[in-house]
Amino acid sequence: FFQPEAGIRDAQESRGLGDVYKRQVTGNAHNQFHVISKQDQIIISNKTKVTAMSAALSGSLSGTVASVANLPAASSNNNAVYKISNTSAAEDDYYVKSDGTTWNESHQPNISISIDATTMPYRLRRTALNAFTFEANTWGQRLVGDTTTNPNPSFIGKTLNFTFFANNRLGFLSEDNVILGVPNDTYNFFSKSAIVQIDSDPVDLTCGNQRTVTLTSAVPVQQGIVLFSGSQQFMLFSDTGVLTPAQAVIKSISSYEVDENVHPVETGTTITFVNKSTSFCRVFGMQTQGQGASPLFIDLGKFVSQYIPQTVSSIAADTQNSFIGLYGQSAKEVYFYRTYVEGDQQLMRAWYSWKLPGNVQFFNSDKDKIVSVVKFQGGLVLLSTELNNLPTPTQIAANTLPAENLFFDMIASSSGNTYVSNKTRVQVPFALDSSLTPFVVSDNGVQLKVESTLTSGGNNYFVIAGANNYTSLTLKAGYKMPFEVELPHIFVRRNEGMVDYTASLTISRVKFSIGLSGALSFKITPLGCLLYTSDAADEGLGVDLGGR
């Protein structure tokens, strides 16, 4: 990921979350833009920008005839444009242009045929390794017909609320319209012919409803596309399963309140969305059924109704690891809901949270790696961590497993360490924060006490206590990561499905399978003795920690 000042830094392992050079933050426009990715490019939509057509072309008709048979010879009328109008209905009109040899279908000469690219989504395109170009897209033109037979997309003159891909088509939501472009021609929203409609033409439909509807999100599913507004949900589908302009229809499927600024996400077989009260937000799961059936809903946050604040502004989903994460740009916390499923049975579900070093601006996961951007000390820092950091067969065979697994915030391999005035200074590539506890570990897993921090020559340092010179060691530096888990209550289970929570229970031993972790300690408070708590470390105090 990014290193200070220049270029790319190798990915750093961390619980959250490695480091990047901080860039100055100039404002928060999180909900002003919508971003989607496609292969080697990212499409960025400005939801406040009103779209428009380019200026009209010059030119004029050469004439109007009733049929193709009445056209003059193409060879003697190169570039001439004729209108074919054999009825009084404007919907039947079309235009042809001579190329000097034959007559080909064309557009009306004196109209706008292009979408103004400056009012449409831009793209960030990768051109080579670590090389990107930010540019306007080239949008398809109206090459045939006129504004009646090949009309402007319904988003023209309006803003784009949401951008998505479905059925190999680029889609937009604008007010109560859903617009899908031409398949395999990403940026084209015009028909290929004004004479006949074909299945690959754009799909442009309105959610006809007695209520005022503004569509804000879309989630493609097996049955079609689920469309969300603030108080109602719709399904865009066709009986054949293929969305075409002739067969696509929209049907209302439910009437749940949905926060318009927090886009729903698909989590395997469920769509997760939120709605908000004054202080908290509720989290729901939607399971779509057949095309004609109403979806099923579950209140995922029923038992933690006052746990998630209403400041959350985004949801991240990881289907492979069965979790969702909710976060807002004004807070450091990410709230997780995770499940464990075997077959068709959900064996476990839990809510928990992470507190990151700074306010979370972005959070997502891909291929078992979590990445996050946080606002830290006036800048932005990119952090990353592996979700399933399991040893490889090669490591096991060579017995090269680390003695300890390091988990602390802003973790980075230190470089440029110096020994000054009988003190080892460990250079760190991130800002200093006096509210956090600095942490340094050597390559053999030994923690080195940090006595102070300082800035010298434009670099930031952790100063190691004592006079020893550690500059020859490989050191990892970061900030201490508090990690606490409140274990659930254990009750007597007398038979299947029956739990006696009033019974007296004595527990002599509990075994924890903790996997790859660092040192642990346990705090035990006997029932009825809130003022007395004993600490049980994992060394010699009878606590069996399976998995160490």
N, C-alpha and C positions, 0 to 999 in steps of 0.2 A: 504494500500500500504506500501512501505518500510519505516521503521523508522531508525533513525541514529544508525549505528553500528550493531544492532541486530534485526533480526526477522521482524515481520509484524506489520504495523500500521493500525488501522481502517481507512477506507476511510474518507477523509476530504472534506467537501463541499467547493466549491470555483468556481470562474468563470473560470477560468482556474485554478484555477488550483492549487491543493493541494501540499503537499510536499513529498519528499522522500529524503532519505540520498543520498548525492552526492558521486558518485564513480569517481575516477580519469579517465580522458579521455586520451587515449594513441594514438589515431589516428582516421582518418575518412575513413572508407572502405564501405561507404553506398552503392555504386553501384557495389561492388565486390560480394555481397551476395544477394540471393533471398530467401525469407522466406514465407512458407505457413503453415497453421495449419490444423490438422485433429484430431478431438475428443480430446484425452488427450495428444497429442504430436505436436510439431512444427518441420517441416522439413526445414533444412537450407542447401542451395546449394551454393557452392563457384564457381562463374562463371569463375574463372581463372584456375580452376583445370582440368587437362586433365584426362579423365577417362581411365581405363585400365582393362584388364582381369587378373585374378590370374595366377600363373604358371601352366604349363601343368601337367597333371597327368602322372604317370608312368603306364606301362602295355602294353600288346600287344594282337593282335587278336589270337584267337585259330584256326581260319580258315575262309574261305569264301565259301558259298554255293549258289546255284541258287534259292532255294526256301525253305520254311519251311519244306517241306517233306524230304529234304535232310539232315536235322539236326540230329545229333546223339542223343541218349537218354539223357534227362536232368538229370536223376537220377545218371548217372555215369560221369557227366561233371559239377559238382557244381562250380559256379563262372566262368565258361568258357564263352567267348564272341565271337559270330560269326557275320559275316557280311552277310546280304542277298542281293545279287546283281544279278538280273535276266536279266538286260539289260546293254548296254554300257553307259547309261546316269547316271551320279553321283546323279542326283536329285531323282532317284528311290531307292537308296540304303538306308538300315536301319540296325540297330544292335539289337541283342537279347542277353540276359544273363540268364544263368541257376541259379535258386535258389535251385537246388537239387530236385525239383519236376516238374517244368515246365519252359518253355522259356518265358521271358518277354522282352518287348521293352526296350532298353538301349541306352547308348551313346558310341561313339568311345572311346576306352580305353586311347589313348595317346594324348588327347587334353585338353585344359582348359575348365572347366565347370562352373567356378565361376567368378563373377565380383569382382574386387578388391574393398572391402568396403571402404578402406582408400581414394580412389579417387572419391567416390560418396557422395551424400548428407548425412549429419549426422542428428540426431534428438535430441530434448530436450523433454524428456518424463516425465510426472507427475506420480510419484509412490505412493504418498500419499498427504495429505493436506500439502501444503507449502514444499513439497519434490520433487526434480527433479533430473533426471539423464541425462547427456549428453553423447551420445554414437553413435557408428557406427551402421548403419542398417544391418540387415541380408537379403541379396538379394537372389532371387530365382536362382536356378542352372539349367544348361542345362542337363537335366536328360535323354534326348533321342537325337538321331541323331548326326550330325557332323556340321562343319562350313558351309556346303552347304545346308543341309536339315533343319537345325535349326541354322541359322547364328547368329553372335553377333548382338546386337542392333546397329543401325547405329550411336549412340552417342559414342561408344567405340573408343578411340583414339582422341576424340574431347572434347570440353568444353560444359557445359550445360548452355544455355543462359537464360532459363526460366523453371519454374516448376509449374504445375497446376494439378487440379483434374477435370475430366469430364467423364460423363457416368460411374461413379464408377470405373474409371481407373486413375492411376497416369500417368501424361504426362510430357514429356520433349521436349524442342525445342533445336536443335543443328544444327548450320549452316542453311541449307535449309531443314532440316528434322524435322518432327513431329513424336514422338514416344509415343504410348499409351501402358501401360502394361496390364497385365491380370486382368479382373474385379474380385473383391472380393479377390484378392491376391496381395496386394498393391505393393510389392517390387519384383515382378516376371516379367521379360521381355523375357522369352523363351516360345516356344510352348510346348504343352503337348504331342504331337505326331509328329514324322517325317513321318508317313505313310499317315495321313489324316489331312487336315486343318479344324479347328472348329471355331465357331463364337467367342469363348472366347480367341482365340490366340491373341498375341500382334498385334497392328496396327503400321506399320512403313512405312511412305510415304515421298516422296520428292516433293517440290514445283517446278515442271518443268516449267522453264521460260527462255526467252531469256536474261533477265536481271540477274545480279548477286544478289541473294537474301540471306539475313541473317535474319532469323526469331528471333524476340526479345520478343514478347508478345503473349498471347492467352487469349481470353475471351469466355467462353462457353455461348451460347445463345440457344433459343428454336430451331432454324434451324440447329444448329451444333456447330462448334467452329470457331470463327473469329481469324485468324492468322495475326499478324502485323509484317511488316518489316519497314525499314526506308523510303521506297518510294512506297510500295505496300501492299494491304490487300487481304487476301484469306479467303475462307470459306471451312472448312473441314466438309463434310456431307455425308449422304447416303440417297437414295430415300425412304428407309423404316423408317428413323429416328433413327435407331440403328447402331452405328459404329462397323463394323466388318472388318476383313482383306480382305474379298472378295468384300464388297460393298462400303467401304469408298473411297471417291474421294476428290480431292482438286481443287477448282475453284477460279480464280482471280476475285475479285468483285470491286476493286477500286484502285486508284493510288494517294493517298494523302501522303504528307510528314509527318512523325511522328517522334518525338524525341525518339531515341532508348533507352535513359536512364530513361524516364518517362513512366512507364507502364500504358496503358489505364485501365480504370475501368468501370464496369457496374453500371449504375444509374437507375435501374428500366427498362424502355423500351429503354434506350439510352446508348451508349458506349461513354465515354468522353476521348479525347486524346489531346495532345498539339504538336505544332511544334514551333520552335524557330527562331528568327532573331538575329541580333547582340546584341540588347539591351532588347528586349521584347519577349514574347511568345504569341501565339494565341491559343485559346481554341476552340475545335470543338466537336460537338455531332454527333454520327452516329446512325441511326435507321435502323436496318436490316429489310428486307422485306421477301418475299418468297425465297425458295432455288434458284430459277432461276432468281430472280430480283436483280437489283442493289440497294444498300442501299441509304437512304436519309441522307444528311448532313446539319448541321446548324452551322454557325459561332457564338458561344456563346459569344465570347468576341469582337464582331464587334464594339460595341459602347465604349469599353474601351481598344482599341488596344494598348495603351501605359501605361496601368495600371499595368500589371503583368510583373515583371522582368524576364529575361531569366535565373535567378539563381534558379528557382524552379526545384526540382528534384523528387517530388513525388505528387501523387494525392490520397486523401482520399475521400471516398464516403459514404453517409448516405442516403439510399433510403427512409427510413421511414420518415425522416425529410426533404427530398427533397433538399439536398445541396451537393456540392463538396467543398473540401478544397485543395488548392495548397500551397506547402511550399518547401523551400530549406534549407539545413543544414547550410548555411552561413548567414542566416538572421533570425530576430525575427518574421517576419510577416507571417501570414497565410491568403491567399486570398480566399474568399468564393464566390460561385455563388449559389443562392438559388431561388427556384421557389415555387409558390403556385398554385395548380391545383385543379379544381373542375370538375369532369367528364372528358370530353375530352378538356376542355378549360383551358389554362394557363392564370390565372388572374393577376399574378404578377411575376416579375423576378428582381433580384437585385444583384449587386456586392458590396462587402464590405470587410473589413480586420480586423483582430485582431493583436495586437502587444503583444507578450508574453514577460516574463521577460528575456529570453535568447534565443540564436539561437536554432531553432526547429530541433531536431534530429529525432523525430517521432511524428506522429499525426494521430489519428483515433477515431472512435466512435463505440459504441456497446450498444444496449438497452438503448438509450437516455442518455448515458454517454460519454463525450469526455475525452480521455486520451492523454497526450502529454509528451514527454521527451525533456527537454531543457538543453542546456549547460549553466551552471550558476556558475560563480566564480570558474572556473577550474574543475568543477564536473558535474555530470548529476543529474537532478532532475525530478522525475515523478510527473506530475500534473493531476488533474482530476476535472471535473465539470459536474453537471446535466444540461441537455438541457431543460427539462420540469419539473421544480421543483414545481409542483402543490401541494397544501395541500391535505392530505388524508381525507376521510370522518370521520375518527376517530379524527383527529386534529380539524376539523370544529365542530364536535359535542361537543368536550371537550373544545372548545375555547382556544386551546393552540397554536394558530398561533403566530409566532414571531412578535414583534413590527416592526422590520426592517428586510429586506432580505439583507444579507451581501454579497457584491460582491467586492472582491479585490484580488490581486495576492498573491500567496504563502500562502493563508489563512490556519491557523492551530490553533487548540486549545492549548493554552499555558499551560505548566506544569513546576514545579520547580521555580515558581516566588519567589522572595526574596525582603526583605525590608532592604536596606543598606544605611546608612548615610542619613536618612530621604528621601529616594527615592525608589520608587517601580521599581524593575527590572523585566521585562517580558522576560522570556527565550523563544527563538525561535529555531526551529529545522533546520534552513537553514542558509546559509551564509549571511553575511552583505554586502550590496552594497550601497555605498555612493551616487550613481547616482539616486537611487530610494527613494521615500518618505515613511518612515515607518508609519504604521497605526495600532492602537489598539482600539478595541471596547469591551465594557463590555457586560455581559449577558443580560442586559436590553436595549441594543441598543445604549448606550451613548458612543460617541467617546472620547477617552482619548488622550490628546496631548502628542506626543513623543518629548522630547527635545534633546535626543542624543542616540547613540548606542555605545556598548562597548563589548569587549571580556574579560572574566574573568574565570580562572580555566578551560579553554578549551571549555566553553559554550558562546553562543552569546545572547545578551540581547538588548531589547529596554528599555530605561529609561524614565519613565513617568514624565512629568513636575509637579511641586508642591510637597508638603510634605505629601500628603494623602497616607495611606497604602491601596493598592488595592489587597493584596495577598489573601484575602478571596473570591474575585470575580472570576467567570469563564470568562476568557478573550480570545479573538481571535485576533491573530496578523498576519500581512502580509505587503504587499506594496501597496500603492495607485494605483488604476487602472484607468488611464485616459480613458474616454469613451465619444466620441463626435459623433453626428449624424447631418449631413447637410441635412435639410429637402428639399424636392423637391419644385420647383416653382408651384404655383397654378394659373391656367389660367381660363378664362371664357369659359364655354362649352355651346354653343348656341343650339345645337341639337345633336342627336346621331352621333358620329364620327366627329364632327366639333368643333375645338378649336380655339378661337380667342386670339392669344398671343400678339396682339397689343392693346387690349382693356384696359381701365383703370379699376382697380379692387380694391375695398375697402373690407377688411375682418375685421369683428367686433369680431369674436370669432372662435377659433379652438379648438376642443375637441380631446384629445389624450387618447387612451386606452393603458396604459403602463403596465398593468398586475402587476406581482410581481416585484417591483423595489425598489431601495432606493430613496434618495432625488434627485430631479431634479432641474435644472435651465435652463433658455432659454436666448439666446443672440439674440437680434432683431436689425437688421441694416436696417433702412428705405432706400427705393430705392433712389439712387443718393446721399446718405450720407455715403460714405464708411468710413469716419473718425469718425462717431458717432455710437456707439453701446450701447444699454441699456441692463441691466441684469434684467430678470424677474424670480424670484424664484417662487416656487409652493405654497407660503404661503402669501395670502393677497394681491396679485398684479393682480387679475383678470384673472389669467391663470387657465382655467378649466382643471384639469388633471384627466380625468376619469380613474378609475381603481385603484387609491390609496386606 
